[in-house]
Amino acid sequence: MRTWQVERRRRTRHLIELGGLVVKAGIVDLTGDDRAMIYGALLWMADKLRSEERDKALALWAAKGKQGFDGG
């Protein structure tokens, strides 16, 4: 298999996994699969990560994500 094919498959898998997180979090159902709304929320997250609140947001979201993965 060529290098570009391996990279393409790796990227595709990564994107599928990220999409799975959106579904796992319930975002698709909670927004009625409104992609503009989901994208807007992601842009809001990106803004938070560029702000002075970055460290606080990272800590909060990491703890919440760990809790979700642990089944809590």
Distance bins in CASP14 RR format, pairs under 12 A and 6 or more apart:
PFRMAT RR
TARGET T0000
AUTHOR 0000-0000-0000
RMODE 2
METHOD distances of the structure
MODEL  1
1 7 0 0 0 0 0 1 0 0 0 0 0
1 8 0 0 0 0 1 0 0 0 0 0 0
1 9 0 0 0 0 1 0 0 0 0 0 0
1 10 0 0 0 0 0 1 0 0 0 0 0
2 8 0 0 0 0 1 0 0 0 0 0 0
2 9 0 0 0 0 0 1 0 0 0 0 0
3 9 0 0 0 0 0 1 0 0 0 0 0
3 10 0 0 0 0 0 1 0 0 0 0 0
4 10 0 0 0 0 0 1 0 0 0 0 0
4 11 0 0 0 0 0 1 0 0 0 0 0
5 11 0 0 0 0 0 1 0 0 0 0 0
5 12 0 0 0 0 0 1 0 0 0 0 0
6 12 0 0 0 0 0 1 0 0 0 0 0
6 13 0 0 0 0 0 1 0 0 0 0 0
7 13 0 0 0 0 0 1 0 0 0 0 0
7 14 0 0 0 0 0 1 0 0 0 0 0
8 14 0 0 0 0 0 1 0 0 0 0 0
8 15 0 0 0 0 0 1 0 0 0 0 0
9 15 0 0 0 0 0 1 0 0 0 0 0
9 16 0 0 0 0 0 1 0 0 0 0 0
10 16 0 0 0 0 0 1 0 0 0 0 0
10 17 0 0 0 0 0 1 0 0 0 0 0
11 17 0 0 0 0 0 1 0 0 0 0 0
11 18 0 0 0 0 0 1 0 0 0 0 0
12 18 0 0 0 0 0 1 0 0 0 0 0
12 19 0 0 0 0 0 1 0 0 0 0 0
13 19 0 0 0 0 0 1 0 0 0 0 0
13 20 0 0 0 0 0 1 0 0 0 0 0
14 20 0 0 0 0 0 1 0 0 0 0 0
14 21 0 0 0 0 0 1 0 0 0 0 0
15 21 0 0 0 0 0 1 0 0 0 0 0
15 22 0 0 0 0 0 1 0 0 0 0 0
16 22 0 0 0 0 0 1 0 0 0 0 0
16 23 0 0 0 0 0 1 0 0 0 0 0
17 23 0 0 0 0 0 1 0 0 0 0 0
17 24 0 0 0 0 0 1 0 0 0 0 0
18 24 0 0 0 0 0 1 0 0 0 0 0
18 25 0 0 0 0 0 1 0 0 0 0 0
18 27 0 0 0 0 0 1 0 0 0 0 0
18 38 0 0 0 0 0 1 0 0 0 0 0
18 42 0 0 0 0 0 1 0 0 0 0 0
19 25 0 0 0 0 1 0 0 0 0 0 0
19 26 0 0 0 0 0 1 0 0 0 0 0
19 27 0 0 0 0 1 0 0 0 0 0 0
19 28 0 0 0 0 1 0 0 0 0 0 0
19 35 0 0 0 0 0 1 0 0 0 0 0
19 38 0 0 0 0 1 0 0 0 0 0 0
19 42 0 0 0 0 0 1 0 0 0 0 0
20 26 0 0 0 0 1 0 0 0 0 0 0
20 27 0 0 0 0 1 0 0 0 0 0 0
20 28 0 0 0 0 1 0 0 0 0 0 0
21 27 0 0 0 0 1 0 0 0 0 0 0
21 28 0 0 0 0 0 1 0 0 0 0 0
21 38 0 0 0 0 0 1 0 0 0 0 0
21 42 0 0 0 0 0 1 0 0 0 0 0
21 61 0 0 0 0 0 1 0 0 0 0 0
21 65 0 0 0 0 1 0 0 0 0 0 0
21 68 0 0 0 0 0 1 0 0 0 0 0
21 69 0 0 0 0 0 1 0 0 0 0 0
22 28 1 0 0 1 0 0 0 0 0 0 0
22 29 0 0 0 0 0 1 0 0 0 0 0
22 30 0 0 0 0 0 1 0 0 0 0 0
22 31 0 0 0 0 1 0 0 0 0 0 0
22 33 0 0 0 0 0 1 0 0 0 0 0
22 35 0 0 0 0 0 1 0 0 0 0 0
22 37 0 0 0 0 0 1 0 0 0 0 0
22 38 1 0 0 1 0 0 0 0 0 0 0
22 39 0 0 0 0 0 1 0 0 0 0 0
22 41 0 0 0 0 1 0 0 0 0 0 0
22 42 0 0 0 0 1 0 0 0 0 0 0
22 45 0 0 0 0 0 1 0 0 0 0 0
23 29 0 0 0 0 1 0 0 0 0 0 0
23 30 0 0 0 0 0 1 0 0 0 0 0
23 31 0 0 0 0 0 1 0 0 0 0 0
23 32 0 0 0 0 0 1 0 0 0 0 0
23 33 0 0 0 0 0 1 0 0 0 0 0
23 38 0 0 0 0 0 1 0 0 0 0 0
24 65 0 0 0 0 0 1 0 0 0 0 0
24 68 0 0 0 0 1 0 0 0 0 0 0
24 69 0 0 0 0 1 0 0 0 0 0 0
24 71 0 0 0 0 0 1 0 0 0 0 0
25 31 0 0 0 0 0 1 0 0 0 0 0
25 38 0 0 0 0 0 1 0 0 0 0 0
25 41 0 0 0 0 0 1 0 0 0 0 0
25 42 0 0 0 0 0 1 0 0 0 0 0
25 61 0 0 0 0 0 1 0 0 0 0 0
25 64 0 0 0 0 1 0 0 0 0 0 0
25 65 0 0 0 0 1 0 0 0 0 0 0
25 68 0 0 0 0 1 0 0 0 0 0 0
25 69 0 0 0 0 0 1 0 0 0 0 0
26 32 0 0 0 0 0 1 0 0 0 0 0
26 33 0 0 0 0 0 1 0 0 0 0 0
26 38 0 0 0 0 0 1 0 0 0 0 0
26 41 0 0 0 0 0 1 0 0 0 0 0
26 68 0 0 0 0 0 1 0 0 0 0 0
27 33 0 0 0 0 1 0 0 0 0 0 0
27 34 0 0 0 0 1 0 0 0 0 0 0
27 35 0 0 0 0 0 1 0 0 0 0 0
27 37 0 0 0 0 1 0 0 0 0 0 0
27 38 1 0 1 0 0 0 0 0 0 0 0
27 39 0 0 0 0 0 1 0 0 0 0 0
27 40 0 0 0 0 0 1 0 0 0 0 0
27 41 1 0 0 1 0 0 0 0 0 0 0
27 42 0 0 0 0 1 0 0 0 0 0 0
27 45 0 0 0 0 0 1 0 0 0 0 0
28 34 0 0 0 0 1 0 0 0 0 0 0
28 35 0 0 0 0 1 0 0 0 0 0 0
28 37 0 0 0 0 0 1 0 0 0 0 0
28 38 1 0 0 1 0 0 0 0 0 0 0
28 41 0 0 0 0 0 1 0 0 0 0 0
29 38 0 0 0 0 0 1 0 0 0 0 0
30 37 0 0 0 0 1 0 0 0 0 0 0
30 38 0 0 0 0 1 0 0 0 0 0 0
30 41 0 0 0 0 0 1 0 0 0 0 0
31 37 1 0 1 0 0 0 0 0 0 0 0
31 38 1 0 1 0 0 0 0 0 0 0 0
31 39 0 0 0 0 0 1 0 0 0 0 0
31 40 0 0 0 0 0 1 0 0 0 0 0
31 41 0 0 0 0 1 0 0 0 0 0 0
31 42 0 0 0 0 0 1 0 0 0 0 0
32 38 0 0 0 0 1 0 0 0 0 0 0
34 40 0 0 0 0 1 0 0 0 0 0 0
34 41 0 0 0 0 1 0 0 0 0 0 0
35 41 0 0 0 0 0 1 0 0 0 0 0
35 42 0 0 0 0 0 1 0 0 0 0 0
36 42 0 0 0 0 0 1 0 0 0 0 0
36 43 0 0 0 0 0 1 0 0 0 0 0
37 43 0 0 0 0 0 1 0 0 0 0 0
37 44 0 0 0 0 0 1 0 0 0 0 0
38 44 0 0 0 0 0 1 0 0 0 0 0
38 45 0 0 0 0 0 1 0 0 0 0 0
39 45 0 0 0 0 0 1 0 0 0 0 0
39 46 0 0 0 0 0 1 0 0 0 0 0
40 46 0 0 0 0 1 0 0 0 0 0 0
40 47 0 0 0 0 1 0 0 0 0 0 0
41 47 0 0 0 0 0 1 0 0 0 0 0
41 48 0 0 0 0 0 1 0 0 0 0 0
42 48 0 0 0 0 0 1 0 0 0 0 0
42 49 0 0 0 0 0 1 0 0 0 0 0
43 49 0 0 0 0 0 1 0 0 0 0 0
43 50 0 0 0 0 0 1 0 0 0 0 0
44 50 0 0 0 0 0 1 0 0 0 0 0
44 51 0 0 0 0 0 1 0 0 0 0 0
44 53 0 0 0 0 0 1 0 0 0 0 0
44 57 0 0 0 0 0 1 0 0 0 0 0
45 51 0 0 0 0 0 1 0 0 0 0 0
45 53 0 0 0 0 0 1 0 0 0 0 0
45 54 0 0 0 0 0 1 0 0 0 0 0
45 57 1 0 0 1 0 0 0 0 0 0 0
45 58 0 0 0 0 0 1 0 0 0 0 0
45 60 0 0 0 0 0 1 0 0 0 0 0
45 61 0 0 0 0 1 0 0 0 0 0 0
46 54 0 0 0 0 0 1 0 0 0 0 0
46 57 0 0 0 0 0 1 0 0 0 0 0
47 53 0 0 0 0 1 0 0 0 0 0 0
47 54 0 0 0 0 0 1 0 0 0 0 0
47 57 0 0 0 0 1 0 0 0 0 0 0
48 54 1 0 0 1 0 0 0 0 0 0 0
48 55 0 0 0 0 0 1 0 0 0 0 0
48 56 0 0 0 0 1 0 0 0 0 0 0
48 57 1 0 1 0 0 0 0 0 0 0 0
48 58 0 0 0 0 1 0 0 0 0 0 0
48 59 0 0 0 0 0 1 0 0 0 0 0
48 60 0 0 0 0 1 0 0 0 0 0 0
48 61 0 0 0 0 1 0 0 0 0 0 0
49 55 0 0 0 0 1 0 0 0 0 0 0
49 56 0 0 0 0 0 1 0 0 0 0 0
49 57 1 0 0 1 0 0 0 0 0 0 0
49 58 1 0 0 1 0 0 0 0 0 0 0
49 60 0 0 0 0 0 1 0 0 0 0 0
49 61 0 0 0 0 1 0 0 0 0 0 0
50 57 0 0 0 0 0 1 0 0 0 0 0
50 58 0 0 0 0 0 1 0 0 0 0 0
51 57 1 0 0 1 0 0 0 0 0 0 0
51 58 0 0 0 0 0 1 0 0 0 0 0
53 59 0 0 0 0 0 1 0 0 0 0 0
53 60 0 0 0 0 1 0 0 0 0 0 0
53 61 0 0 0 0 0 1 0 0 0 0 0
54 60 0 0 0 0 0 1 0 0 0 0 0
54 61 0 0 0 0 0 1 0 0 0 0 0
55 61 0 0 0 0 0 1 0 0 0 0 0
55 62 0 0 0 0 0 1 0 0 0 0 0
56 62 0 0 0 0 0 1 0 0 0 0 0
56 63 0 0 0 0 0 1 0 0 0 0 0
57 63 0 0 0 0 0 1 0 0 0 0 0
57 64 0 0 0 0 0 1 0 0 0 0 0
58 64 0 0 0 0 0 1 0 0 0 0 0
58 65 0 0 0 0 0 1 0 0 0 0 0
59 65 0 0 0 0 0 1 0 0 0 0 0
59 66 0 0 0 0 0 1 0 0 0 0 0
60 66 0 0 0 0 0 1 0 0 0 0 0
60 67 0 0 0 0 0 1 0 0 0 0 0
61 67 0 0 0 0 0 1 0 0 0 0 0
61 68 0 0 0 0 0 1 0 0 0 0 0
62 68 0 0 0 0 0 1 0 0 0 0 0
62 69 0 0 0 0 0 1 0 0 0 0 0
63 69 0 0 0 0 0 1 0 0 0 0 0
63 70 0 0 0 0 0 1 0 0 0 0 0
63 72 0 0 0 0 0 1 0 0 0 0 0
64 70 0 0 0 0 0 1 0 0 0 0 0
64 71 0 0 0 0 0 1 0 0 0 0 0
64 72 0 0 0 0 0 1 0 0 0 0 0
65 71 0 0 0 0 1 0 0 0 0 0 0
65 72 0 0 0 0 1 0 0 0 0 0 0
66 72 0 0 0 0 1 0 0 0 0 0 0
END
